Structure formats: structure tokens, C-alpha cells
Amino acid sequence: MTPGHDQVAANRERGARLLIVGPPGSGKGTQAKRIGETFGIPDVSTGDIFRHNIRTETPLGVQVKAIVDAGDYVPDELTNAIVTDRLMEDDAANGFLLDGYPRTVDQVAYLDDLLEGDGRPLEAVIRLVADQEEIIARLTRRAEEQGRADDSVDAIRHRQEVYSRETAPLVEIYRDRGLLVDVDGVGTPDEVGDRIADALASRGIGEADVEAAS
């Protein structure tokens, strides 16, 4: 369902402070962009920030590339600093959608302090839920269609397992806080997008605000 002009304007005026998580292949990137457009907020993807800096060979990119090439994780301190700078930019004044951050319990604690210090804590954590075997099958078909022989079933399965292992503690933290919003991630982009909108609206984020005011 496409929102009307009044709804779009109301959502953008309201803004939102959100985090989205989902396994590789769940369509998280697509949904992140849709949510950003809906609320007029930046889609802050640490992965995109790192890739842009590596591609343009900025000092940060050179530093991150050396870390990644060595097979190491980008340190929390560096990632935290990048996210802090990004959230201080003007386009994030009315909210943001975090994608790919936080990834560790220490990063969660840092983000808590950062947002609470500014008086703008997270409002919801959207988790796209999808059957692992279905995602693996989908990604395998995509790899075959694109001729990506290096993207084997084993490699895809490994990424799914790493995601599950890394995000499990974070999911429990946000579940305990009552912030977790589980959304069925299987379907067309429009179908999944509508589910996300409905789930957020049920928490007074977005469409529900307009309904309540009408």
C-alpha cells in the first residue's frame, strides 16, 4: 500500500530512530533504503561507509582495508567514532536507521551512552526473519545466475551461521528491552515493506500517528 501525500509528510516530519538487522540475503539493504525514504532519515550502513572509503582511498579507507586484508575485525573504537561522526551530521537530526551497527555488546553499550546523552534513544529494532534454508537456496540461485562460482553453498551457509552467532546476544538485549520487532522477511519487497510499516505503526511509529490524530 502506497501512503498518501499527507502520510508521507507526517512520517517525514516525525522521523524515527531505528536499527535493522537481518541475515545476508534477507533483503535488508532494500528495506533499509525504503524505511529511510519513508521517514526522511539517513540509512547509516557502516559497511557502505567502509566500502566507500576503501574505494576512494581516503585515509580511513586505507586503514580499514589494511585491517580487513589482514583478516581482522575493524576495532570497536574506530567503528564507534565513524558512527558518532555520521549521526552528528545535519540529515540525522530528525532520526536515522542504523544498518550493520552495533555488531558487538560493547558497541551496544557505546551506542546507548551516545543516544541517551543526546536524549534520542532507539525506538525500535527491526529484525527480518527468514528460514535459513530458503535464504541459502535463494542466494545459491542468484550466485549461479550471476556466474559467481566462488559463492558456494558452504560459503553462503558459513555467512548465515556467523550472522546468527554474532547477532544472537544483541537480539536478546533488545528483546529484553521490548524494542525488538520481528518481521517476516519472505516475500516481495513491497510485501515485506508493508509488514515493516504495519509493525512500526502498531508501536506508534509512522502511520499510527496519523490515524490517531485523525
GUMI-893057 format. One line per 8 residues: number of its first residue (from 0); their letters; for each residue x, y, z of N, C-alpha, C, O. Coordinates in steps of 0.2 Angstrom, whole numbers, plus 2048, in hexadecimal, padded with zeros to 3 digits. Example, Ala and Ser with C-alpha at 12.3 -4.5 7.8 and 13.67 -1.06 7.14 Angstrom:
<recs>
0	AS	842/7E4/827/83E/7EA/827/842/7F0/827/847/7EF/82A ~ 840/7F5/823/844/7FB/824/840/800/827/843/806/828
</recs>
This chain:
<recs>
0	MTPGHDQV	804/7FA/800/800/800/800/804/806/800/809/807/804 ~ 803/80B/7FB/807/811/7FB/804/816/7FF/7FE/818/7FE ~ 808/819/803/805/81F/808/803/825/804/807/826/7FF ~ 7FE/828/806/7FC/82F/803/801/834/804/806/833/808 ~ 800/83A/801/804/840/802/805/842/809/80A/843/80C ~ 7FF/842/80D/7FF/844/814/802/83F/818/806/841/81D ~ 802/839/817/805/834/81B/80D/835/81A/811/834/81F ~ 80F/835/814/816/836/812/819/83C/816/81E/83C/819
8	AANRERGA	815/842/816/817/848/819/818/847/821/81C/849/824 ~ 813/843/823/812/842/82B/818/83E/82D/81B/83F/832 ~ 819/839/829/81F/834/82B/826/838/82B/82A/837/82F ~ 827/83C/826/82D/840/825/82E/845/82A/833/846/82D ~ 828/848/82C/828/84D/832/82A/849/838/82E/84C/83C ~ 827/844/839/828/840/83F/82F/83D/840/833/83E/845 ~ 832/83A/83A/838/837/83B/838/831/83F/833/82E/841 ~ 83E/82D/840/83E/827/844/845/826/845/84A/828/842
16	RLLIVGPP	846/822/84B/84D/820/84D/84D/818/84D/84A/815/852 ~ 84F/815/848/84E/80E/847/855/80A/846/85A/80D/844 ~ 855/803/847/85A/7FF/845/857/7F9/841/852/7F7/843 ~ 85A/7F7/83C/858/7F1/838/85D/7EC/838/863/7ED/837 ~ 85B/7E5/839/85F/7E0/839/85C/7DA/835/856/7DA/835 ~ 860/7D6/832/85D/7D1/82E/863/7CD/82A/868/7D0/829 ~ 862/7C6/829/867/7C2/826/869/7C4/81F/865/7C7/81C ~ 86F/7C3/81D/871/7C4/816/86C/7C1/811/86A/7BB/812
24	GSGKGTQA	869/7C5/80D/865/7C2/808/85D/7C3/80A/859/7C1/806 ~ 85C/7C6/80F/855/7C8/812/852/7CE/80F/84C/7CF/810 ~ 856/7D1/80B/854/7D8/808/854/7DE/80C/850/7E3/80C ~ 858/7DD/811/859/7E2/816/85B/7E9/813/858/7EE/815 ~ 860/7E9/80E/862/7EF/80B/85C/7F3/808/85B/7F9/808 ~ 858/7EF/804/852/7F2/801/84D/7F5/805/84B/7FA/804 ~ 84C/7F1/80B/847/7F4/810/84A/7FA/813/846/7FE/815 ~ 850/7FA/815/853/7FF/818/853/806/814/851/80B/817
32	KRIGETFG	854/805/80E/853/80B/809/84B/80E/809/84A/814/809 ~ 847/809/809/840/80B/809/83E/80E/810/83A/813/810 ~ 840/80C/815/83E/80F/81C/841/816/81C/83E/81A/81E ~ 848/816/81A/84B/81D/81A/847/822/816/846/828/818 ~ 844/820/810/840/824/80C/83A/826/80F/837/82C/80F ~ 837/821/812/830/822/816/830/827/81B/82C/82C/81B ~ 836/827/81F/836/82C/825/83B/832/823/83C/836/828 ~ 83E/832/81D/842/837/81C/848/837/820/84B/83D/822
40	IPDVSTGD	84B/831/822/851/831/826/856/82D/822/855/829/81E ~ 85D/82E/824/862/82B/821/862/823/822/861/822/828 ~ 864/81F/81D/865/818/81F/86D/818/820/871/818/81B ~ 86F/817/826/876/817/828/878/810/828/877/80C/82D ~ 87C/80E/823/87E/807/823/886/808/823/889/80B/81F ~ 889/805/829/890/805/82A/893/802/824/899/804/822 ~ 890/7FC/821/894/7F9/81C/894/7FD/816/89A/7FD/812 ~ 88F/801/814/88F/806/80F/895/80B/810/898/80D/80B
48	IFRHNIRT	895/80E/816/89A/813/818/8A1/810/817/8A5/814/814 ~ 8A2/80A/819/8A9/807/818/8AB/806/811/8B0/808/80F ~ 8A6/803/80D/8A7/802/806/8A8/808/802/8AD/808/7FE ~ 8A5/80E/804/8A6/814/800/8AD/817/802/8B0/819/7FD ~ 8AF/816/808/8B5/819/80A/8BB/815/807/8C0/817/805 ~ 8BA/80E/806/8BF/80A/803/8BF/80B/7FC/8C5/80C/7F9 ~ 8BA/80C/7F9/8B9/80D/7F1/8BD/814/7F0/8C0/814/7EA ~ 8BB/819/7F4/8BE/820/7F2/8C5/821/7F5/8C8/826/7F5
56	ETPLGVQV	8C7/81C/7F9/8CE/81C/7FC/8CF/822/800/8D5/825/800 ~ 8CB/823/804/8CB/828/80A/8D0/825/80F/8D1/81F/80F ~ 8D3/82A/813/8D7/827/819/8D3/822/81D/8D6/81D/81F ~ 8CD/823/81E/8C9/81E/822/8C8/817/81E/8C9/812/820 ~ 8C7/818/817/8C7/812/813/8CD/80E/813/8CD/808/813 ~ 8D3/811/812/8D9/80E/812/8DA/80A/819/8DD/804/819 ~ 8D8/80D/81F/8D9/80A/825/8D4/804/826/8D6/7FF/828 ~ 8CE/805/823/8C9/7FF/824/8CB/7FA/81F/8CB/7F4/821
64	KAIVDAGD	8CD/7FB/819/8CF/7F6/814/8D5/7F2/817/8D5/7EC/816 ~ 8DA/7F5/81A/8DF/7F1/81D/8DD/7EC/823/8DF/7E7/823 ~ 8D8/7EF/826/8D5/7EA/82C/8D1/7E4/829/8D2/7DF/82B ~ 8CD/7E6/824/8C9/7E1/821/8CE/7DC/81D/8CD/7D6/81D ~ 8D3/7DE/819/8D7/7DA/816/8DB/7D5/81A/8DD/7D0/818 ~ 8DC/7D7/820/8E0/7D3/825/8DB/7CE/828/8DD/7CA/82C ~ 8D5/7CE/826/8D0/7CA/829/8CD/7CB/830/8CA/7C7/833 ~ 8CE/7D2/832/8CC/7D4/839/8C6/7D8/838/8C4/7DA/833
72	YVPDELTN	8C2/7D9/83E/8BC/7DD/83F/8BE/7E4/840/8C3/7E5/843 ~ 8BA/7E8/83D/8BC/7F0/83E/8BA/7F1/845/8B5/7EF/848 ~ 8BF/7F4/849/8BE/7F5/850/8B8/7F9/852/8B6/7FD/84E ~ 8B5/7F7/858/8B0/7FB/85A/8B1/802/85B/8AD/806/859 ~ 8B7/804/85D/8B8/80B/85E/8B8/80F/857/8B5/815/857 ~ 8BA/80C/852/8BA/80F/84B/8B3/80F/849/8B0/815/846 ~ 8AF/80A/849/8A8/80A/847/8A4/80F/84B/8A0/812/848 ~ 8A5/80F/851/8A1/813/856/8A2/81B/853/89D/81E/853
80	AIVTDRLM	8A8/81C/852/8AA/823/850/8A6/825/84A/8A4/82B/849 ~ 8A6/820/845/8A3/822/83E/89C/823/83F/899/827/83C ~ 899/81E/843/891/81F/844/890/825/848/88B/829/846 ~ 894/827/84D/893/82D/850/893/833/84C/88E/838/84C ~ 898/834/847/899/839/843/893/83A/83E/890/83F/83C ~ 890/834/83C/88B/833/837/884/836/83A/881/839/837 ~ 883/834/840/87D/836/843/87D/83D/845/877/840/847 ~ 882/840/845/883/847/847/881/84C/841/881/852/841
88	EDDAANGF	881/849/83B/880/84D/835/878/84F/835/874/84C/838 ~ 877/854/831/871/858/831/86B/853/82F/865/854/832 ~ 86C/84F/82A/866/84B/828/864/846/82D/85F/843/82C ~ 868/845/832/866/840/837/863/843/83D/861/840/842 ~ 861/84A/83D/85F/84D/842/858/84B/844/856/84B/84A ~ 854/848/83F/84D/846/840/84C/83F/841/847/83C/841 ~ 852/83B/841/852/834/842/857/831/83D/85B/834/839 ~ 857/82A/83D/85C/826/839/85A/81F/839/856/81D/83E
96	LLDGYPRT	85C/81B/835/85B/814/835/862/811/834/866/812/830 ~ 864/80D/83A/86B/80A/83A/86A/803/837/866/7FF/838 ~ 86F/802/833/870/7FB/82F/877/7F9/830/87B/7FC/82D ~ 878/7F3/833/87F/7F0/834/882/7F3/83A/888/7F1/83B ~ 87F/7F7/83E/881/7F9/845/87C/7FA/84A/876/7FD/848 ~ 87D/7F8/850/882/7F5/853/883/7ED/851/87E/7EA/84F ~ 889/7EB/851/88A/7E4/850/88D/7E0/856/88D/7DA/856 ~ 88F/7E4/85B/891/7E0/861/88E/7E3/867/88B/7E9/867
104	VDQVAYLD	88E/7E0/86D/88B/7E2/873/88E/7E9/875/88B/7ED/878 ~ 895/7E9/874/898/7F0/876/895/7F5/872/895/7FB/874 ~ 894/7F4/86C/891/7F9/867/88A/7FB/869/889/801/869 ~ 887/7F6/86C/880/7F8/86E/880/7FD/874/87D/802/874 ~ 885/7FB/879/886/800/87F/888/807/87D/886/80C/87F ~ 88D/807/878/88F/80E/875/889/812/872/888/817/873 ~ 885/80E/86E/880/811/86B/87A/814/870/878/819/86F ~ 879/810/875/875/812/87A/877/819/87D/873/81D/87E
112	DLLEGDGR	87D/819/87F/880/81F/882/87F/825/87D/87D/82B/87F ~ 881/824/877/881/829/872/87A/82C/871/879/832/871 ~ 875/827/870/86E/82A/86F/86A/82C/875/867/831/874 ~ 86C/829/87A/868/82C/880/86B/832/883/868/837/885 ~ 872/833/881/875/83A/883/872/83F/87E/871/845/881 ~ 86F/83E/878/86C/843/874/864/843/875/861/847/872 ~ 862/83F/87A/85B/83E/87B/857/83B/875/851/83D/874 ~ 85A/837/871/856/834/86B/858/82C/86B/85B/82A/866
120	PLEAVIRL	855/828/870/857/821/86F/853/81E/86A/84E/821/867 ~ 855/818/868/852/814/863/84B/813/865/849/812/86B ~ 846/813/860/83F/811/860/83D/80A/85F/839/808/862 ~ 841/807/85A/83F/800/858/845/7FD/855/849/800/851 ~ 845/7F6/855/84A/7F3/852/847/7EE/84D/844/7E9/850 ~ 847/7EF/847/844/7EA/842/848/7E4/840/84E/7E5/83E ~ 845/7DE/841/849/7D8/83F/845/7D5/83A/840/7D3/83B ~ 848/7D4/834/845/7D0/82F/847/7C9/830/84D/7C7/831
128	VADQEEII	842/7C5/830/842/7BE/832/840/7BA/82C/83B/7BB/828 ~ 845/7B5/82A/844/7B1/824/847/7AA/825/84C/7A9/829 ~ 844/7A5/823/846/79E/823/84D/79E/820/84E/7A0/81A ~ 852/79B/824/859/79B/821/85A/797/81B/85D/799/816 ~ 856/791/81B/857/78D/815/854/791/80E/857/790/809 ~ 84F/794/80F/84C/798/80A/851/79E/807/851/79F/801 ~ 854/7A1/80C/859/7A6/80A/85F/7A3/807/861/7A6/801 ~ 861/79E/809/867/79A/806/865/798/7FF/869/799/7FA
136	ARLTRRAE	85F/796/7FE/85D/794/7F7/85C/79A/7F3/85E/79A/7ED ~ 85A/79F/7F5/859/7A5/7F1/860/7A8/7EF/861/7AA/7EA ~ 864/7A8/7F4/86B/7AB/7F3/86F/7A7/7EE/873/7A9/7EA ~ 86E/7A0/7EE/871/79B/7EA/86F/79C/7E3/873/79C/7DE ~ 868/79D/7E2/866/79F/7DB/868/7A5/7D8/86A/7A5/7D2 ~ 869/7AA/7DD/86B/7B1/7DA/873/7B0/7D8/875/7B3/7D3 ~ 877/7AC/7DC/87E/7AB/7DB/87E/7A8/7D4/883/7A9/7D0 ~ 87A/7A3/7D3/87B/79F/7CC/879/7A4/7C6/87C/7A3/7C1
144	EQGRADDS	873/7A8/7C7/871/7AC/7C2/876/7B1/7C0/877/7B4/7BB ~ 87A/7B4/7C6/87F/7B9/7C5/886/7B6/7C3/88B/7BA/7C2 ~ 887/7AF/7C3/88D/7AC/7C1/892/7AD/7C7/898/7AD/7C5 ~ 890/7AD/7CD/895/7AE/7D3/896/7A7/7D6/893/7A5/7DB ~ 89B/7A4/7D2/89D/79D/7D4/8A0/79D/7DB/89F/798/7DF ~ 8A3/7A3/7DE/8A6/7A3/7E4/8A1/7A3/7EA/8A2/7A2/7F0 ~ 89A/7A5/7E8/895/7A5/7ED/892/79E/7EE/88C/79E/7EC ~ 895/79A/7F1/893/793/7F2/88E/792/7F7/88D/797/7FB
152	VDAIRHRQ	88A/78D/7F7/885/78B/7FC/889/78C/803/886/78E/808 ~ 88F/789/804/892/789/80A/894/790/80C/893/791/812 ~ 896/794/808/898/79B/809/892/79F/80C/892/7A3/810 ~ 88C/79E/808/886/7A1/80A/883/79F/811/881/7A3/815 ~ 884/798/812/882/796/818/886/798/81E/883/79A/823 ~ 88C/799/81D/891/79C/822/88F/7A3/824/88F/7A4/82A ~ 88E/7A7/81F/88C/7AE/820/885/7AE/824/884/7B2/829 ~ 881/7AA/823/87A/7A9/827/87C/7A7/82E/879/7AA/833
160	EVYSRETA	880/7A3/82F/882/7A0/836/886/7A6/83A/884/7A7/840 ~ 88A/7A9/836/88E/7AF/83A/889/7B4/83C/889/7B7/841 ~ 884/7B6/837/87F/7BB/839/87B/7B9/83F/87A/7BD/844 ~ 879/7B3/83F/875/7B0/845/878/7B1/84B/876/7B3/850 ~ 87F/7AE/84B/883/7AE/851/884/7B5/853/884/7B7/859 ~ 886/7BA/84F/888/7C1/851/882/7C5/853/882/7C9/858 ~ 87C/7C4/850/876/7C8/852/872/7C5/858/86E/7C9/85B ~ 873/7BF/859/86E/7BC/85F/86F/7C0/865/869/7C1/868
168	PLVEIYRD	875/7C2/868/875/7C6/86E/871/7CD/86D/86E/7CF/872 ~ 872/7D0/868/86F/7D6/867/868/7D6/866/864/7DA/869 ~ 865/7D1/863/85E/7D0/862/85B/7CF/869/856/7D2/86B ~ 85E/7CB/86D/85C/7CA/874/85C/7D0/878/857/7D2/87C ~ 861/7D4/877/861/7DB/87B/85B/7DF/879/858/7E2/87E ~ 85A/7E0/873/854/7E4/871/84D/7E1/872/849/7E4/873 ~ 84D/7DA/872/847/7D7/874/845/7D8/87B/83F/7DA/87C ~ 84A/7D8/87F/849/7D9/886/847/7E0/888/843/7E2/88C
176	RGLLVDVD	849/7E5/883/847/7EC/884/840/7ED/881/83D/7F3/881 ~ 83D/7E8/87D/837/7E9/87A/837/7ED/874/832/7F0/871 ~ 83D/7EE/871/83E/7F2/86B/83E/7ED/864/83D/7F0/85F ~ 83E/7E7/865/83F/7E2/85F/838/7E2/85C/833/7E1/85F ~ 839/7E3/855/833/7E2/851/834/7DD/84B/838/7DE/847 ~ 832/7D7/84C/833/7D1/847/82E/7D2/842/828/7D3/842 ~ 831/7D2/83B/82D/7D2/835/82F/7CD/831/835/7CB/830 ~ 82A/7C9/82E/82B/7C4/829/82E/7C7/823/82C/7CB/820
184	GVGTPDEV	835/7C5/821/838/7C8/81C/838/7C4/815/83B/7C5/811 ~ 833/7BF/815/832/7BB/80F/82C/7BE/80B/827/7BF/80E ~ 82D/7C0/805/828/7C3/800/82B/7C8/7FC/832/7C9/7FC ~ 827/7CC/7F8/82A/7D1/7F4/82C/7D7/7F8/82A/7D8/7FE ~ 830/7DB/7F5/832/7E1/7F9/82C/7E5/7FC/82C/7E8/801 ~ 827/7E6/7F8/821/7EA/7FA/81D/7E6/7FF/81B/7E9/804 ~ 81D/7E0/7FF/819/7DC/804/81D/7DD/80B/81A/7DE/810 ~ 824/7DC/80B/828/7DC/811/827/7E4/813/827/7E5/819
192	GDRIADAL	828/7E8/80F/827/7EF/811/821/7F1/814/821/7F5/819 ~ 81B/7EE/812/815/7F0/815/815/7ED/81C/812/7F0/820 ~ 818/7E7/81D/818/7E4/823/81C/7E8/828/81A/7E9/82E ~ 821/7EB/826/826/7EF/82A/822/7F5/82C/821/7F7/832 ~ 81E/7F8/827/81A/7FE/829/815/7FD/82E/814/801/832 ~ 811/7F7/82D/80C/7F5/832/80F/7F4/839/80C/7F6/83E ~ 815/7F1/839/818/7EF/83F/81A/7F5/843/819/7F6/849 ~ 81D/7FA/83F/81F/801/842/818/805/844/818/808/84A
200	ASRGIGEA	813/805/840/80D/808/842/80A/806/848/807/80A/84C ~ 80A/7FF/849/807/7FC/84F/80B/7FF/855/808/7FE/85B ~ 811/802/855/815/805/85A/814/80C/85A/818/810/85E ~ 810/80F/856/80F/816/856/815/81A/852/816/820/853 ~ 818/816/84E/81E/819/849/81B/819/842/81B/814/83F ~ 819/81F/840/817/81F/839/80F/820/838/80C/824/83B ~ 80D/81B/834/806/81C/832/801/81C/838/7FC/820/838 ~ 802/819/83E/7FE/819/844/7FD/820/846/7F8/822/849
208	DVEAAS	802/824/846/802/82B/848/7FD/82F/844/7F9/833/848 ~ 7FC/82E/83E/7F7/832/83A/7F0/82F/83C/7EC/833/83C ~ 7F0/829/83C/7E9/826/83E/7E7/828/845/7E1/82A/845 ~ 7EB/829/849/7E9/82B/850/7E7/832/850/7E3/835/854 ~ 7EA/836/84B/7E9/83D/84B/7E3/83F/847/7E0/844/847 ~ 7E0/83A/843/7DB/83B/83F/7D4/83A/842/7CF/83B/83F
</recs>
